[in-house]
Amino acid sequence: MADLYRELIAVLRANGFHFARSGKGSHEIWLNPTTKRSVTVPRSTKSRHTANEVLKQAGLEKKF
């Protein structure tokens, strides 16, 4: 499977999210100040299902 982390971060940044802080282990917390949504993104995102779930939690449509 492809490493989807970079693509996922690019989509989040394009939609107003920015890195807020590190989470537990290899996770990061990303925040959108406009919508007040935060999502947890694993740096080891390799599954399209995981990437789409992060987008769903962010209030965005599936991309992968």
C-alpha positions as CSV (number, residue, x, y, z in Angstrom):
1,M,0.0,0.0,0.0
2,A,1.1,3.5,-0.7
3,D,2.1,6.0,2.0
4,L,-0.9,8.4,2.0
5,Y,0.3,10.7,4.9
6,R,1.7,13.4,2.6
7,E,-1.3,13.4,0.3
8,L,-3.7,13.5,3.3
9,I,-1.8,16.4,4.9
10,A,-1.9,18.3,1.6
11,V,-5.7,17.9,1.5
12,L,-6.1,19.1,5.1
13,R,-3.8,22.1,4.5
14,A,-5.8,23.0,1.4
15,N,-8.9,23.0,3.5
16,G,-7.6,25.3,6.2
17,F,-6.2,22.8,8.7
18,H,-2.8,23.5,10.4
19,F,-0.6,21.4,12.7
20,A,-1.6,22.0,16.3
21,R,0.6,19.6,18.3
22,S,2.0,16.1,18.5
23,G,-0.2,13.4,19.9
24,K,0.6,10.1,21.5
25,G,3.1,7.9,19.6
26,S,3.2,8.7,15.9
27,H,0.0,10.7,15.8
28,E,-0.5,14.4,15.2
29,I,-3.4,16.8,16.0
30,W,-4.5,19.1,13.2
31,L,-6.9,22.0,13.8
32,N,-9.1,24.1,11.5
33,P,-9.7,27.4,13.3
34,T,-12.6,28.3,11.0
35,T,-14.7,25.2,11.6
36,K,-13.3,24.5,15.1
37,R,-12.7,20.9,14.1
38,S,-9.6,18.9,15.1
39,V,-8.5,15.5,13.7
40,T,-5.9,13.0,14.7
41,V,-3.6,11.9,11.9
42,P,-1.4,8.9,12.2
43,R,2.0,9.6,10.6
44,S,2.0,5.9,9.4
45,T,-1.2,6.3,7.3
46,K,-0.9,3.6,4.7
47,S,-4.5,2.6,4.3
48,R,-7.0,4.5,2.1
49,H,-9.7,3.6,4.6
50,T,-7.8,5.3,7.4
51,A,-7.2,8.4,5.2
52,N,-10.8,8.6,4.2
53,E,-11.9,8.3,7.8
54,V,-9.7,11.2,8.8
55,L,-11.3,13.3,6.0
56,K,-14.7,12.2,7.2
57,Q,-13.9,13.4,10.8
58,A,-12.6,16.7,9.3
59,G,-16.0,17.2,7.5
60,L,-14.5,16.7,4.1
61,E,-15.5,14.3,1.3
62,K,-13.6,11.0,0.5
63,K,-10.6,11.4,-1.8
64,F,-8.7,8.1,-1.6
